[in-house]
Amino acid sequence: MKKCVQTILFILTILATACTNSTKQSNVSTGNDKKSEDLQFVRFDTIISYSIDTLKASSPKLTITISLDTIQGADKRSTLINNAITYAAYGIDSTDLFTATAAFAHSCKEEYYTLRPDYINVKQADHTPAWLNHTIDITGSTDTGRDSITTYTLIQSSYTGGAHGLTTVTLINFDNTTGREIHLQDIFKENFEEPLTQQLLRSLAQQTNSPTIEALKEKGYTTMNEMYPTENFRLDKDSITFIYNSYEIAPYSMGLPTIRISYDEIKDIMK
């Protein structure tokens, strides 16, 4: 019964926090006069915290901070966009942001509470190891992309113990008219993979001042995996930007390899 009451109070807290902070609007204009294609976004903000030992003020905590641009409306376009945002942020297939946030936080809490035995074993009167304090930060923001496209950038940063935290970036491109996600096959001709891969290598070599592809590899790039066209891309006004997360084509120490290619450089393989 106590656990049930706590869960209900937790969900109500999220609802109250989100509604309080959702008045800030982010209006993304497509650059044309078609009002039907304008997307109206609102900001969803909430902070959720769990203590391992609820009876001690100095107890280590899990703190979840969420700040997401979400679409207004209940039409099909809005449903597609919100579902994509929720899935990217939480891995949950739902358009109900409040329920999905509660489910995500509950899952994180259950995983965090498995550290209780460790806490009991290591805690001292005035000292608790820093690695017991965990954080999860999720931020999603919009920008105006190419033509009638809205780009969405989701940044997820977390520290869950160990030597360092982890940051991942997820990029989504939305068709403003339909709300549909845009994928590589939608903008490139058939058999685009190989020529695009070669352009990605050339652009990365140029951006890292590597005279050859071999020199690029010597710096650590493409040592984890061979270069490939990732679906993690952003359609900007004059260029397309690809972002590879840690361990995809380079070690953690190399950061997040980001490759910008102008449309002129790949116009022959674009639709």
RAJOPE-V777442 format. One record per backbone hydrogen bond with DSSP energy under -1.0 kcal/mol. NH is the residue of the N-H (numbers start at 1). CO is the residue of the C=O. Records with the same first field share a line. If there is no record, write none. Layout:
NH = CO ; CO
This chain:
5 = 1
6 = 2
7 = 3
8 = 4
9 = 5
10 = 6
11 = 7
12 = 8
13 = 9
14 = 10
15 = 11
16 = 12
17 = 13
18 = 14
19 = 15
20 = 16
21 = 17
26 = 41
28 = 39
35 = 33
37 = 34
38 = 35
39 = 28
41 = 26
42 = 70
43 = 24
44 = 68
46 = 66
48 = 64
50 = 62
52 = 60
56 = 53
59 = 56
62 = 50
63 = 134
64 = 48
65 = 136
66 = 46
67 = 138
68 = 44
69 = 140
70 = 42
72 = 40
79 = 75
80 = 76
81 = 77
82 = 78
83 = 79
84 = 80
85 = 81
86 = 82
87 = 83
88 = 84
89 = 85
90 = 86
91 = 87
94 = 92
97 = 95
100 = 96
101 = 97
102 = 98
103 = 99
104 = 100
105 = 101
106 = 102
107 = 103
108 = 104
109 = 105
110 = 106
111 = 107
112 = 108
113 = 109
114 = 111
115 = 112
116 = 113
119 = 115
120 = 116
121 = 117
122 = 118
123 = 119
124 = 127
132 = 129
133 = 130
134 = 61
135 = 159
136 = 63
137 = 157
138 = 65
139 = 155
140 = 67
141 = 153
143 = 151
145 = 149
146 = 235
149 = 147
150 = 174
151 = 143
152 = 172
153 = 141
154 = 170
155 = 139
156 = 168
157 = 137
158 = 166
159 = 135
166 = 158
168 = 156
170 = 154
172 = 152
174 = 150
175 = 180
176 = 148
179 = 175
182 = 173
186 = 183
187 = 184
188 = 184
189 = 269
196 = 192
197 = 193
198 = 194
199 = 195
200 = 196
201 = 197
202 = 198
203 = 199
204 = 200
205 = 201
206 = 202
207 = 203
208 = 204
209 = 206
210 = 205
216 = 212
217 = 213
218 = 214
219 = 215
220 = 217
221 = 216
222 = 249
223 = 220
233 = 231
234 = 241
236 = 234 ; 239
240 = 261
241 = 234
242 = 259
243 = 232
244 = 257
247 = 250
248 = 245
254 = 251
255 = 252
259 = 242
261 = 240
263 = 238
269 = 266
271 = 187
